[in-house]
Amino acid sequence: MENKMIANEIATAIRSEFDTLRDYFDKKERSRTWLSVKETARHIGLSESQVRALIRDNILPAHKIKGALRLNVKEVDATIIVGRNVSKRRLNKQEKLRIGDLA
């Protein structure tokens, strides 16, 4: 019985440390403005090839910065919420409400 209590305490401590680390890295990534294709893929849960296909099909907005392909994290998030590329057109009132401060 005592071993089970100790194991539960250890598991709780490990979960707490893991949550702290995950929160730290989530905040660090959210504070970035520009993401690489690899970082964008991780951010939205797709493969790099899927992200490149979305960029090629003009669904995800991308920019060349010093020769490297970069994506603005706010534009990516807003595009996902609205469901279409928000950098190339005006948003209607309902879409603006959906994305809030991301625009």
N, C-alpha and C positions, 0 to 999 in steps of 0.2 A: 504494500500500500504506500509506504513511504517512498519507494523508488518511483512509483507512478506520479506522485506529487512532485518530486524533483524533476522528472522528465517533463511534466507539464510546465513547470516554472522555466526550465531551460528553453522549451519550445516557445513560450510566450516572450522571453527575452530575445530570442533569435528573430521572431516575427517583428518585434518592436524595432530592432536594429535594421532589419531589412526595409521596413516601412519608412524609417528615417532616411536611409540611403536612397530609396526610390523617390521620395519627395524631393530630396536635394537635386538629383539628376533631372527630374521632371521640371523643376523650377529653372535649372540651368539651361535646359533646352528651350523652354518657353521664352526665356529672356533674349534669345537670339533672334535677329531680324531676318537673316538670310540663311537658307539651308542648301546643302548640296543635294544631288539626286538621291544619294544613299541615305542621308539624314531625313529627307522628305519621305522616302519609302518607309523608314522606321516610324516616322511621325504619324503617317496615315495608315500603316499596317498593310502595305503592298510591297511587291518586289520592285527592284530597281528597273527591271524591264517593263513592268506595268506602268511605273511612273513615267518612264521615257516614252511609252506609247501614248499616254495621256497628254504629254507635252507635245508630241508630234501631231496628235489629232486636235491640238489647240483647245483641249479641255482644261488642262492645268496651265496657269500662267507661269512662264519662265523668262529669265533675263540672262543675257551674257554679261558677265562682269569680269573684266580683265581676262577675257578668253575662257572663263569657266562658266558653266551653266549653273545658275542659282535661282532659287525660288523664295519668294517673300512669304514668310510663315503666315502672316495675316491674310494675304491673298489666297494662299492654299486653303486655310481654314474657312474663309468666306466662300470660296468656290465649292467646297464640300457641302457646306450648309445650304447654299442656294441651289446647287446641283448643276451649275454651269460656270464658265470662265467669267469672273466678275471684273477682271482687269480691262477687258476689251469693250465694255458697254456700260450704259447707265443702268442703275438698279431702280426697280419700281419701289413704291413705298412699302409694300408688304415684304419685299426682299431685304430692304434696309432694316426693318424691324427684326427680321429673323437673325441677321448677323450682328446687330447691336453695334458695339464699339470696334468691331473688327475692320470696318470699312475705313 
